[in-house]
Amino acid sequence: MMDQAAPAPAETFLVARLPARVGPLIRGELYEDPLADLLDPTGIAEVTGGGTMMAEGGDIKFVDLEICVQGDLAPVLDDIAAALEKINVPRGTELIDDNGTTLRTCGTRAIAGLALDGVSLPQEVYDSCSADDVLDAMLDAMGPGHGYAGFHAMAETTVLYFFGDDYATMEKAMKKRMPKVPLCQNAELRQIA
């Protein structure tokens, strides 16, 4: 009698929905690729893609990372959440099954969005100050432990995203520095995660 191979485990699909507002390239660089580097070699799960959900008006609502799990999801859910936290996903990240049920939330980082006015400032402001200048000034103001989390450019505004452990600390440092940076006139600071 021949030995029969055990059937391959069924695949289960899971979505990690991040309250991050970045386009596909930055999504891949910050989240998809690092998650794949952690999960794919284990054989328990594979990152199979991602998506960016747009809101009316051109802003980004959230990004998804698609994950395929070999076999039952329950035994590996903790491992997947731990991998997401290891790559510093934003607070409020949801793990959603293929029925649309949120199984768990995770995340370690606060995210601040700084929306820069791209149309109504005097031309000399745009000529003398760039988004890179704003980025450098905000990172300097916030200090160690904070970083750049991407950007999203729209027709009339560009939003720079920053991460840190505590939004209130980020907000205080950024609001103190904003009056000293010409391109921050009319800028709007908001908590994303």
C-alpha angles and dihedrals in degrees: 000000000000122000110244118219115242113255115263112259116261118255121243121196125218133179124212104206111200125195087224121127105209134123126250098274095051091040088058094045097046102033120003099050096042091047091049090050089056101039108031097064091052093064092221095097142005129206103232102178146305144232143208120223114212125207126213109280094039101277120132116247100190144321129240131211114201116217128188115205121199106228128339117007099210098075094050102037092095091050092051092048090049091051090051091051091048089060089048102245115186121271111268095040108155129211105213126188125219090268091061094252117142105231098181144344124225141158139127108208135082114218125207123193121206111196112203122206106242101181118030106052122097112277091242089064091057090044094051104036131044136192086256089060090052091047092052093046094050094046090049091049094050095044130196119357093037129093151166116284101184138272142252121210119205133174097276105014143035118210120208116201126210132185134211142140097265128032095203091058091047092048093050094050094044095047090051092053100038096080089058094056114075095209090056091072107120089006118150121216117203139173112243100174 
